Amino acid sequence: MTRRYFGTDGIRGTVGKSPITADFMLKLGWAAGQVLRREKGRTRVLIGKDTRISGYMFESALEAGLSAAGVDVSLLGPMPTPGIAYLTRTFRADAGIVISASHNPFDDNGIKFFSAEGKKLPDETEDRIEAMLEVPLATAEAAQLGKATRIDDAAGRYIEFCKSTLPDRLSLHGLKIVLDCAHGATYHIAPNVFRELGADVTTIGSAPDGLNINHQVGSTHPAALRAAVIQQNADLGIAFDGDGDRVMLVDGDGREVDGDDILYLIARDRHERGLLHGGVVGTVMSNFGLSMALDKLGIPFERAKVGDRFVMERMALNGWELGGESSGHIVCGHVQTTGDGVVSALQVLALMVREQRSLPALLKELEKVPQALVNVRLPANASAKEIMASAPLQQAVAALEHELGDEGRVLLRPSGTEPLIRVMVEGRAHLDVDQLARTLASQVQALLN
């Protein structure tokens, strides 16, 4: 079936514009409740959210819709997306709902679902929910309505889970860390996790007001963290995005450490300790240097489409436990079912403690090639698929690929969450990949004009 609402990462858009409206969310809650009840009988669903002001409205609407369908609801309040996945599993709930637009600004919001196993909801279930959205809403009989409760100790439960992913006696004592919580869902989680493990913690981006989530802070705006790390003379900085499922690091000199670096460090560590089962899944955006470094270690590497859903699908298909994206979505399958910024950062810090080495020293064997990314925004009603398939653009890409030969690569892809075409060029150090990417992006823009 052709989908109207669900994308690769749930439903997302601008608040107040269809479908991100209160009336749609009420109907969505009802539709999801109807589908889940038919699959499982009496049903319980957990709802968590990030810190956007619209989260209050959508939380209430979803709660009402689920209750009308006869589904019990447990409210988690502000909670990182991976925390919702974890709590859905441990409370033996039938599904979890996340109210978040991840790294987007406050005036966007979205919804995504987790299964009872804490994984992305199967496509078939999402399709059934979409079909149920076309059915008129009918409220269950009064005696069958769902009840709503609040889980008051949700944050504490998730904090203890994060800590449990490290060995009992491993301490972060002596590490000076700056945390950037993006004024998002990790603001009351991450500082407690790292402090309780012994680190000296300073925070920025930890005072959400409903409007400032991701604003000039967080993993997509690392300048504030770089400045804070240098000012505080910290060992490293850790930045999360608004819903806490991605992470970026900054070393003591203010240099960024992205998802490819983090993936390499975790893979190398688990491989050398005999704990890595299988290989590593990256994406088409993963740096060519990552694949070369893993190959030297004898670790298989495969690329999936961009999106943690596709990374996890490939991991499941191969029976592998580690995968991630350059953007900082890292899935440590040996401890978590989805991307988890706090847990991923902890795995890197544990490596630093065990080997008593800094981030630059640990990354010495990873030689990444220059990579340039240019986003071209699409006008309303423009089709990224049609533009990318146009003959002039195909010819331009082919010419650039011929110019690069085996020293680089070109990638054009539509964003899964925004009206953008992403133009990526990477290649050896002597190539001016920035200029090459800008030139190709200008050709995309010329087609739009």
SVG drawing of the C-alpha trace seen along z (x, -y; Angstrom):
<svg xmlns="http://www.w3.org/2000/svg" viewBox="-20 -29 68 43">
<polyline fill="none" stroke="black" stroke-width="0.4" points="0.0,0.0 1.0,-3.6 1.8,-5.3 0.3,-8.7 1.9,-9.2 4.6,-6.9 8.1,-7.6 11.4,-5.8 11.4,-7.1 7.8,-7.4 5.6,-10.5 7.2,-13.9 6.4,-17.5 5.7,-21.0 3.4,-21.5 -0.1,-22.7 0.3,-21.5 -1.2,-18.2 -0.6,-15.6 1.1,-17.0 -2.1,-18.3 -3.9,-17.4 -6.9,-15.9 -4.7,-13.7 -2.8,-12.5 -6.0,-11.5 -7.1,-9.5 -3.6,-8.0 -3.7,-6.9 -7.1,-5.3 -6.0,-3.6 -2.8,-2.2 -4.8,-1.0 -7.3,0.8 -4.5,2.6 -2.6,3.5 -5.8,4.8 -6.7,7.0 -3.2,8.5 -2.7,8.9 -6.0,8.5 -5.9,6.3 -3.0,3.9 -0.6,1.5 1.3,-1.2 4.1,-3.4 4.3,-7.1 7.5,-9.2 8.5,-12.5 11.3,-15.0 11.2,-18.6 9.2,-20.4 6.3,-22.5 4.0,-20.7 4.8,-17.4 2.2,-18.1 -0.5,-18.5 0.3,-15.4 0.8,-13.3 -2.7,-14.2 -4.2,-13.5 -2.5,-10.1 -3.5,-9.2 -7.2,-10.0 -7.1,-8.1 -5.6,-5.0 -8.0,-5.1 -10.9,-5.4 -9.7,-2.2 -9.6,-0.4 -5.8,-0.5 -4.1,-1.2 -1.4,-4.0 1.7,-4.5 3.2,-8.0 7.0,-8.3 7.3,-12.1 10.5,-13.5 12.6,-10.4 15.3,-9.7 14.1,-7.6 16.3,-4.6 15.0,-4.9 11.5,-4.5 12.6,-1.4 14.3,0.1 11.3,-0.6 8.8,0.8 10.8,4.1 11.2,4.1 7.6,3.2 6.5,6.0 4.4,3.4 2.9,4.1 4.3,1.0 6.1,-2.2 5.4,-5.6 8.0,-8.4 6.9,-12.0 9.9,-13.7 11.4,-15.2 14.9,-14.2 17.4,-16.9 14.8,-19.2 13.9,-22.6 11.1,-23.0 8.4,-23.8 8.6,-20.4 7.4,-17.2 6.8,-13.6 5.7,-10.2 7.4,-6.8 6.5,-3.5 8.5,-0.7 7.4,3.0 7.2,5.0 10.8,6.0 11.9,2.4 12.6,2.4 11.1,0.4 7.5,1.4 7.2,3.8 6.2,2.3 3.1,4.5 1.9,3.1 2.4,-0.4 0.5,0.4 -2.4,1.7 -2.4,-1.5 -2.5,-3.6 -5.5,-1.6 -7.3,-2.0 -6.9,-5.8 -9.4,-5.7 -12.0,-4.1 -14.4,-6.3 -13.4,-6.6 -15.7,-4.6 -15.2,-4.8 -15.1,-1.6 -17.8,-1.0 -17.3,-2.8 -16.3,0.3 -13.7,1.1 -11.9,-2.2 -8.2,-2.3 -6.7,-3.6 -3.8,-6.0 -1.0,-5.9 2.4,-7.7 5.7,-5.8 7.3,-8.1 10.7,-6.3 11.2,-6.0 14.3,-8.2 16.0,-6.3 15.3,-3.0 16.9,-4.1 19.9,-5.7 20.6,-2.4 20.3,-0.6 22.8,-2.9 25.3,-2.3 24.8,1.4 26.3,1.5 29.7,1.0 31.5,3.6 30.6,3.2 34.0,2.0 34.8,-0.3 35.0,-3.9 35.2,-7.1 36.9,-8.8 39.6,-11.2 37.8,-12.0 36.7,-15.6 33.7,-15.7 31.5,-18.4 28.0,-17.2 25.8,-18.9 22.2,-17.7 20.7,-19.9 18.1,-21.2 16.5,-17.8 15.4,-14.5 18.8,-13.6 18.9,-16.8 18.0,-14.9 19.5,-11.5 23.0,-11.9 24.5,-14.2 23.4,-11.7 24.7,-8.7 28.2,-10.1 28.4,-11.6 27.3,-8.4 30.0,-6.6 32.6,-8.9 33.3,-11.5 33.7,-15.2 30.8,-16.6 30.0,-20.1 26.8,-20.6 25.6,-22.9 22.3,-22.6 20.6,-21.3 17.9,-23.9 15.0,-23.1 12.1,-25.6 10.0,-23.9 11.3,-26.2 15.1,-25.9 15.6,-22.2 18.5,-21.8 18.9,-25.6 22.7,-26.2 23.5,-23.2 23.6,-19.4 25.2,-17.0 24.2,-19.0 25.7,-22.2 29.0,-21.2 30.6,-24.7 29.2,-25.4 30.6,-22.1 34.0,-22.7 34.3,-26.0 33.2,-24.6 35.7,-21.7 38.6,-24.1 37.4,-26.6 37.0,-23.9 40.3,-22.1 38.2,-19.0 39.3,-15.5 36.4,-15.4 32.9,-16.6 29.8,-14.5 26.9,-16.0 23.5,-14.4 20.6,-15.3 17.1,-16.3 15.9,-12.8 19.2,-11.2 19.5,-8.5 22.6,-10.0 25.9,-11.2 29.0,-13.1 32.2,-13.6 34.8,-16.3 38.4,-15.5 40.4,-17.6 41.7,-19.9 38.2,-20.6 38.3,-18.3 35.0,-16.5 34.7,-12.8 31.8,-11.6 29.8,-8.4 32.3,-6.8 35.0,-7.4 32.8,-6.0 31.9,-3.0 35.5,-2.2 36.5,-2.5 33.7,-0.2 34.3,2.3 38.1,2.4 37.7,2.7 35.2,5.6 37.1,7.3 40.4,7.2 38.7,8.6 37.1,11.4 33.6,10.0 32.6,8.8 30.1,11.2 30.3,10.9 31.0,7.6 29.9,3.9 27.1,2.2 27.6,-1.4 25.7,-3.3 26.3,-4.7 27.5,-7.9 30.1,-6.1 33.6,-7.4 35.8,-5.3 38.5,-5.4 36.3,-3.5 35.9,-0.6 39.7,-0.5 40.5,-0.6 38.1,2.2 39.4,4.2 43.0,4.0 41.6,5.5 39.9,8.3 36.4,7.0 33.7,7.4 32.0,4.1 28.7,3.6 26.8,0.5 23.1,0.0 20.9,-2.9 20.9,-5.9 18.6,-5.5 18.9,-3.5 16.0,-1.4 18.0,-0.1 21.2,0.3 19.3,2.5 17.6,4.5 21.0,5.3 22.4,6.1 19.5,8.5 19.9,10.1 23.6,10.8 23.2,11.7 25.7,8.9 25.5,6.8 27.2,3.5 26.2,0.8 25.8,-2.9 25.8,-6.1 28.2,-9.0 25.6,-11.2 26.1,-9.4 23.3,-6.9 25.2,-3.9 23.4,-0.6 25.3,1.5 23.2,4.6 24.9,6.5 23.2,4.2 20.5,2.2 17.9,2.7 18.1,-0.8 20.5,-3.7 21.5,-5.0 23.7,-8.1 24.4,-7.7 25.2,-4.0 27.4,-4.5 29.4,-7.2 29.9,-5.0 31.4,-2.3 34.0,-4.7 34.8,-6.1 35.2,-2.5 37.8,-1.9 39.7,-5.1 39.7,-4.0 40.9,-0.4 43.7,-1.5 44.5,-4.8 44.7,-6.6 43.1,-9.8 40.7,-9.9 43.4,-11.1 45.6,-8.3 42.9,-5.7 41.9,-7.0 45.5,-7.1 45.0,-4.1 41.8,-5.5 42.7,-7.6 39.5,-9.1 39.4,-10.7 38.0,-14.2 34.3,-14.2 32.1,-17.1 28.3,-17.2 26.1,-19.9 22.3,-20.0 20.1,-21.4 16.6,-22.4 13.7,-21.4 10.8,-23.8 7.3,-22.7 5.9,-19.8 9.3,-19.1 10.2,-15.4 13.7,-14.4 13.3,-11.1 12.5,-12.8 15.3,-15.3 17.9,-12.7 16.8,-10.5 17.0,-13.4 19.5,-12.8 21.5,-16.0 22.2,-15.2 23.0,-11.5 25.5,-12.7 27.1,-15.1 27.4,-12.4 28.9,-9.9 31.5,-12.5 32.5,-13.2 32.8,-9.5 35.0,-9.1 37.2,-12.0 37.5,-10.5 38.3,-7.0 39.1,-4.7 40.2,-7.6 36.8,-8.8 33.1,-8.4 29.9,-10.4 26.5,-9.9 23.2,-11.7 20.3,-10.8 17.1,-12.4 16.7,-13.1 14.3,-10.8 13.1,-13.6 13.4,-16.9 12.8,-18.3 16.5,-18.0 18.8,-16.3 22.1,-15.5 25.1,-15.8 28.2,-14.0 31.7,-13.7 34.7,-12.1 38.1,-11.4 41.9,-11.3 43.4,-14.3 44.8,-15.8 41.3,-16.2 39.2,-19.3 36.1,-17.5 34.5,-20.7 34.6,-22.4 33.5,-19.2 30.5,-18.9 29.6,-22.5 29.8,-22.3 27.6,-19.2 25.1,-20.8 24.9,-23.9 23.9,-21.6 21.1,-20.2 20.0,-23.7 20.1,-24.7 17.6,-21.9 15.3,-23.2 15.4,-26.7"/>
</svg>
